[in-house]
Amino acid sequence: MGSPLEIIGRQEEMKKLNELWEHTKEGKGSTILVSGEAGIGKTTLVKSFVERKREKQSLIFLSSTCLHYEHPRPYQPFTEITEELLQMEKDERSEMNLINSALPPVEKLRDVTPDTAKDNIYSTFFDVFQRNATSNRPLFIFIDDLHWADTSSLNLFHYLARNAHKIPILICGAFRPEDLDESHPLNEVLSRLKREKIVESLELDRLTKSDIDELAGDITNRNDEIYEITEGNPLFLKEILETLEERKEQGEVTLPESVKDVVMHRVADLSPSAEKVLKIGAVIGDEFGRRVLEDMIGDTDTFLDGIDELIRRKIIQEKKSQEEEVYEFDHSMIRQAVYEDLGEHSRQVRHREIGKNLEKSPQEDQDLVYDLSRHFHLGNLPKRCLKYSLQAGEKAADIYAHEDAVKFYGYALDSLEKLKDAEKVGFEKDKEDILESMGDIYDISGEFEKALEDYKKAVELIEEDKRRGSLHGKIAGVLREKAEYEESFEHAEKGLSLVNEDDVERCSLLEHKGWAFMSEGDYDEAIEVFEEEKDLAESMGEDEERAQALHDLGSVYLRKGDYDKAEKKLQNTIEIREDIEDLEHLSHSYNNIALLYADKGELERALEYHERSLDISEEIGDKHGIAASLNNTGRIYRDKGELDRALECFERSLDIDEEIGDLNGIALSLNNIAVIYRDRGELDRTIEYFERTLDIGEKIGNKNSVARSLNNIAEIYRDKGELDKSLEYFERALEIREDIGDKLGMISSLSGLTETFLEKGDIEEAEADAERAHQIAADMGAKGKEVLAHRVLGKVYTEQERWKKAEDEFKSGINISEDCGEKEALSETHYEYGLMWKSKGEEEKAKEHLEKALSMFKDMGMRVGVDKTEEALSEIKV
């Protein structure tokens, strides 16, 4: 045969891999994705490249293949790779024990102590890679068959890709595009990687006729026919050429009609021992250990003979493992073809027997419940499947593998349907319990429509009034997140009608009812309901509920702009929660009072409370709380003009949100990151981030998030000079905010409309919107928004040459900004004030304010601000 298959026709791909590898050796890690149809040679290309490099230098190559056939194991490919690294370190898997040990469920975080809190799962993996990657011995990580990866592994892949530049590591993933439908989670990850420009791509094409001529050499003189039949698919070519070479025949070349037929040709004519091993191995999974396989075979000689023959025929290969001999198929398509060739009954029987055998395995295998659930599900043993699926669902949920948890709970539901009533005895969860658990997972991850669907199914099955009432409260909470306040109110009322006057669940339902009022701007109604919540909690002696009622009252007074009452209520909340050591909710109170101080302009005090909140969340392992505190802290740093520190907070928050699968949190973090890029003048990158937040907001039905994204996109279109598009987005944002009663948001949208109408020369519309924004801000007493309202109204008066009125507005804005310490708002107001003096012809005063603005913009690294201010100064002749 001619040149090695892996080299033929792949010179450009090899060159690209080599370029990335040279950067890796310099400490600049990167990520590359290799895509192509089944059999195109993705794995062969990567392994050939690695072998070449190994001949010249020291490197660590670690690979894993994502498992197929309903075989979910959260973080499976990375767990395998990290285990191998840790074995190399002779670390006795201390790090992996941390990863695999059960993390606390999000809904039970208040019970977590500092001793049980766990590190960030993603950073734990990254730390192991970082510890082993050096310029003298870089890491090459290869994840094959990403199209079969679970969502938790895909999100981890994205995290590692984002951080790869920090260490000498080349991360490579391979997948088949034809296996990705529209809803496949890999599509979203691919979109993220491309938007963030943190991935390179190699798309492998089929081989050409000249490639086949070079490859086939003088084996046969029928290369034209080979090319016509195979259409350049390397797997087909390899199988045909190897067969021809073995037989030394020049007869007629024939090719099976499908990939499956090609693969089955390879496994034809096996001995009975090898065939038996092959079929059982295919049912076990993409990889299989010696103990279970040998037990299933029942005879050591038969097992060894079969294994040896399959390895010799290159159907399977031995895989490194620190515990026992493990084997994997030479190509995933071999296992798939063998498995599908088995009859349904044959597969089912083997799954049952494998599951029963696995039950005898040592319980130290922490992933065992995943395999037991799968085998008993596919083996149609519902009672056993129910037992292990419930355990697997809980375990997956504990480590934020939401998609896997739902899959296992789905197995449990399917099993329940098949069991008779007598067979269900002894199980803690009924159908409604499982549906509620699935709803909780979707709620936590921000998939609100799915959460509502499962909660509503569960409530129809529950007979006990008290529990039905409590579940109506969960439904009301999800609807509140979606800004569907009227329906949220209805479910809160339904719940209240089902629980007794002295049931503690009543407090939570009153909370949801009050928030429905508050979110629509009915503050007085909300206060009345929250007071009822507080009185009820006090009458029952429930300190935790009383603190929540005070927290709710503080929140509504904060929305009203009544800062004195808000501060008093929130400080009372803090006192109670500190006294009863309710750390999770104390963290929330610190965050809220920090927001109050930020609105009042006391930024240092606000920062102090956000940092307290962050400390508590980190102490107890509350990842939602950590992400929220980081976002809030980042916003304060931005207001202070410290953009680098703000961006660091937002990116840390995004990492955590993606780890725990919180779509709501992801949208918020992306939004905040985009704002920083806007400040720096990277407008194209900014709009990409904002559009992604819009996509997420629309997906989960969060109207607040959608309105925020629309408003931000509108601002970017205005900065780019696309004014009609800007108006369209501002008006859509305003319409949503008016609908849901978000007055603070309305001020932002109205101010944006003002500035866009000014640029279009429509002064009358601009003045109407500016005055409306000013009135709302004044009524609320929200100083941060008052600065914005003063500034845009000052711009309107400048256009109208009403100089005294304009001056008064800008002075008011500057005074409030200085009192608040909001450097970003202050710099913008000085800039607009300078333009006012420039328009009036008083260039000395214009220069004074523009230079102040320029100095602040430079200090904050706000490129857009610097550019526009320097341009304005260049036009002044003084």
C-alpha positions, 0 to 999 in steps of 0.5 A: 500500500502507498502512503499511510491513510492518515497522511493522504489528503490531510496536509493542510489539516496537519499544518493547522494542527502544527501551528496551534501546537507551536503556540501551545508550546509557548504557553498559549493554549487553544481549542480546535474542533474537527468535524466530518461525517462518520468514517472520514478520519477525524480520530485517525488525523489527530492520533497521527499528528500526535504520534509525529510530535511524540517522536520529536518532543515530550508531551502528554496525550490524553483522550476519551470518547463520549459514550453512546446509547442512552449512556449518560455519565455526567462529565464522563470524558473529562473524568476519565482523562483526569483520572489518568492524569492523577494516576500519572501523578500517583495522587491516589485520586484525591482530586477525583474523590472531590469531583465525584463525591455528592455535592449538595443539592441547590435547594438544600444549601442552607443545610450545608456547612463549611466542611461540606462545601465543595470547590467549583467543579469546573475549576477542579478539572482545570486545576488538574490540567494546569498542574500538569501542563508545562512548556517542556511537556504540553498537554494534548486533550482529545475528546472524540464523538462530542455529538454524544456528549452530555450537556454537563460535559459540553459546558465544561468543554466550553469553560476549558476552551475559554481558559485554555489560553492560560496554560500550555494545552491544546484541546481538540474535540471531534464530532459528526455534523450529520448527527446534530439536529436543531435541538442538539445541545452541541449547537449552542456550545458551538455558537458560543465558542465561535461568538467568543472567537475561542475555537479553531475549526477543521472540516474534513472532506472526502479524499480525492481521486489522486488521494486514492491513487496514492493510497492504493498504489499497486494493490489493484488496477481498479482505482477508478471503480474504487473511487466511484463506489466509495466516493472518497470515504476513508473508512470504506477505502481502508476496509476494501484495501485491507481486504484486497491486500490480505487476499492478494486478489485482483478480482472484482471489487465490491462494496457493501451498500452501507457503513453498517455493512462495511463494519459487519464485514469486518466482524464476519467469520469470527470464532464462537468465542470472539463472537460471544465476547463481541456481542456482550461487549456491544451491549455493555457499552462503548467500553467494558471491563474484564470482570463483568464481561468474564462473568457473563462469558462464564469461562476464562479460556473462552473469554481470553481466546475471544479477547485476543482474537478481537484485538488481533483483528483490530475490532477492539483495543485495550484501554488504560485503567488503574483498576482493571483491564478495560477494552473499547471498540476500535471505532464507535461504528463497530459497536453501533453496528453490532448492537443494532444487528442483535435482535430486540429480545436478545439486546433486552435479555443481555441488558438484564443480565449485565445489570444484575451482574453489575449489582454485584460490583463494589459500591466504591464505583460512584458512577455505578447507579448510572449504568444500573439505571440504563441497563435495567431501563433497556432490559425492561426490568421496571422495579430495578430500573425505578430504584436506580433511576431515582438514585441516578437522578438525584446524584446527577442533580447534585452535580448540576448535570440537569439534562442527565438528571431529567433523563434518569427521572424520565426512566423512573417515570416510565418504570412507574407506569409499568409497575402494579400498585403492589410493586411500588411499595417501598419507594419514597417517590410517586409519580407526582414526586418525580414530576415535582423533582423534574420541575425543580431542576428546570426551575433552577436551570431557568427552563421555565416552560418545562418547569411549569409543565411538570409542576402542573402535571404534578399538581393534578395528581396530588390529592392533599390540599396542603401540598397542592397549595404549596405546589401552586406556590412554586408555579406562581414563583416560576410565572413571576420569573417569566414576568407573567404576574397576573397568572402568578397572582392567580396561582398564589390565590389558588394556593392560599385557598387550599392551605389552612390559616395557620399553615406555614406554607401560607407565608410563601404564598403571600410572598408570591402574591405580594411580588405579583403586585409589586412587579406591576407597580402596585406598591401599596397593595404589595405592602399590605400583603407583605404586612399580612405575611409578617403578621402571620409569621409573627403569630406562629413564631416563625423567625425565618418567615418573619425575616422573609416578610421584612425582606419583602417589605424592604424590597418594595420600599426600595422600588418605591424610592422610600430609602429610609423605610427600605433601609430600616426593614432590611436592617431588621431582616439582617438582624434576625437572619444573623441571630438565627444563622440563616446564612443563605438568606442573610446573603440575599439580604446583604445583596439587597441592602447593597442595592439600596446603598448603590441607588443612594450613591453610597458605592463604597458601602454598597461594595462592602455589603456585596462582598459580605454576601459573596463571602457567605455564599462561598462559605456555604457553597451557594453557587447561585448566591456566588454568581449573583454577588459577583454580578452585583459587585461587578456593577459597582466596580463599573460604576466606580470606573474600574472596568477590569475588576468589573469584567473579572467579576462578570466572567467568574459569574458566567463560569458558575452560571454555566456550570450549574446550568442557570440560563437566567444567570447566564443571560445576566452575566453575558449582559454585564460582560457586553456592557464592558465591551461597549464601554471599551468600544468593541461594538461588534463583539458587544452586539453579539453578546447582547443578542445571545442574552436576547436569545436566552431571555426569549427561550426561557420567557423572562420578560425582564431579561428580554427588555434589558437585551432589547434596550442594550441592543438599541443603544449599540445600533444608535452608537453605530448610527443605525437610528431606525433600528435603534428606535425599533428596539427601544420601543419594543423594550419600553412596551414590555417594561410598561406592560410589566410595570418596570419603572426603573427600566422605563426610565432607561428606555425613555432616555434611550429614545430621547437620545435617538430622537435627538440624533434624528432631529425630532426634538418634540418627541425627544422632549416628551420622552425626556420629561416623562423619564425625569418625572418617573425618576423624581417620583421614585427618588432613584438618584442613579436614574435621576442623573440619567434623566437630568442628562438627557433633558439637558441635551434636549434643552441644548438642542432648543438653545434653552441654555439656562435650563440645560445648565441647571439639568447638567449641574444637577446631574453632576452634583448627584453623580459626585455625591454618589461617587458614580464616575461613569455617570459623572464623566458622561454628564461632564461630556454632555455639559461640555458639548452644551458650552461648545454649542453656545460658543463658550469654548473655554468652558467647553474645554474645561468640562470635556477635559474632565470627561476625557481624564475620567474616560481614560482612567476607566479605559472607556475607549468610546468615551475617549474617542468621542471626547478627543474628537470634540476637543479637536474642534475647539480652537482655544 
